[in-house]
């Protein structure tokens, strides 16, 4: 008679089977990985890129962007409120100093100049009239003073006569006192007149000086307006190439509005831009490499903008070769800021094999196979990677992506 198996026994059998299955799978996985480590994978030589380890210098760089601009660009603005009558030049034309660029309508400013000139002439006439009037007044006061002096002399004689007459017994004490009183009054009146003359002289000087200052101010305004009228003949002040000209004929323009730009295409600079995440490493004087196609131009940062716009910092670069034939206005270029440099180190051409960490596994070709080695990485840039150990000059390193073979100790390289 069959005996019924209990539920507890069934459960134990199931657990035992699960443990055995798990152990079996783990062993199989370990065996696969171990096998992959010892099995020699293979790769075709045409599928990889290689570079030879060499001794040289390397610079650590930050990537940025740049735009080539003329180093010297003159902006010609309108000196007056006017309208454009004629454009004599187009953008791209070469110009010489004194060559006309635009013709402006100067009639309104000319009318203002004539009016101010007439006002200045009136002011000069007013000053002349003021001098004549004040001179006449001063002459009248001076004449009265002379009359007072004559009267004082006469009264002084009267005092002396009164005293002699009194001594002779023909006069009185009261007559002497009256004569002396009249003399004192005349002397006080003369002193008062002298003070008036002095005040009048000071007033004359002040009034003439004020009128002269007003005339000088108007004359200065007139000269400034005359200079603006002269500048309204829009001409080139230096040799160069026109990069912009306002050709809106008949358009009303305001004083200070741009009319034209003239650039000296004999020398250029670069205006760079970089993320504000690199703000701490960006400063004036830092070396810079500007790449145009396969050509590298050296320079340095001359100015860093203090403002940040849309998380971007702008900076100016002065090139060592500012007249290089590859430079042209508004050309977009790659900019690399040099933050560090090492000399006489082992380096290899940069490639996808180098991922960024300081400790990496790379493959070095030895005969017909590539051996995996662990190396320490130093400085890196767009061209080279510094390898501090694990290789020697002359070794051939695979620079293409070898992620697929990361668990292989060796890879056979087939021709």
C-alpha positions, 0 to 999 in steps of 0.5 A: 500500500502506497504511503502518502508523502507529507507536505513538509517533505515535499517543501524540503525537496523543492528548496534543495532543488532550488539551491542546487540549481542556483549553485549550478548556474553560478558555477556555469557563469564563473566558468564562462567568465574565467574561460573568456579571460583565458580564451584568446579573442581576435581582431582584424588589424584594419578594424583598429587604430594604433599609435606609438608611445613617444617622449614629448611635451603635453598641455592640459586644455579646456575646450572653448569656442571663438570667433575671429574679429579685426583687431582694430575696427573703427565705428563711424557714428553720425555727429548730428541728427540728419538723413542719409542722402547718398551711400558712396561705398559698399561693404567690402570696399577698400578705402583710403584716409579722406575717402567719402563714405556717405552724404548726409543732409546737413540743412537743419544743423546748418540753420542752427549754426547760422542762428547761433553765429548771429546770437554770438555776434549780438552778444559781442555787440552787447558787450561793446555797448555795455563797455561804452555805457559803463565807461560813460557812467564812470566818466560822469562820476569821475567828473563829479569827484573832480568838482567835489575836489574843487569845492573842498579846496574852495571851502578850505580857503573859506575856513582860512579866510574866516580864521584870519578875519576873526583874528583881525576882529572882523569875524565871529567864532560862529563864522569859523565853525560854519566854514569848517562844517561846510568843509567837513560836509564836502569832504564826506561827500567826496569820500562817498563819491570815491566809494561809489567810484570804487564800487562802480569799477568793481561792478563794471569788471564783474558785468563785463566778465559775466558778458565775456563768459556768456560769449565764450560759452556761445563761441564754444558751442559754435565751434562744437557745432562747426566741428559736427558740421565738418564731421557730417562729411562722412569720410574714412580716417584710416585705410582699411576695409568697410565691414558695414555701411548704412545704405538706408537712403532717406532714413532719419538718423540720430546723433551717435547712430552707427553709419559705417565700420572700417576694419584693418584686416592686417591684424586680427584677434579672437573673441572666445566663449566658455561655460561659466563652470570653468570660471575659476581656471580662466584669467588674463595671461593664460596661454591659448591654442586656436585651431583653424582646420589643422593649423594651430595658432598660439596666443594668450587671454588679454581680457575676461568679461566680468559679466556672465550671460546665459552661463557663458563667459566671454574673453579676448585673445591676442594671437602671436601671429595676428596677420596669419593668412588663414584669419578672416572676419567672423570665422568660427574657430576652436579654442583651447585654454592651456591650464597645465603643461608637462615636458619630457613625458611619455605620450600617445595620440588621443583616441576612443580607448582613453575614457577619462579615469586616471587608472585605465586598461589599455592594449599594447601590441606585442608581436601578433597579439595585443596585451591588456595593461593597467596604466596611469593617465596624466594630462590629456588634450585634444591631441595627446594623452600622457601615460605615466607607467605601464608602457615605454617609448616605442610601444604600439598602443591601440587607440580605438575603443576596446570595451568589447575586449575588457575581460580579455587578457590578450587579443590576437591581431590578425592582418 
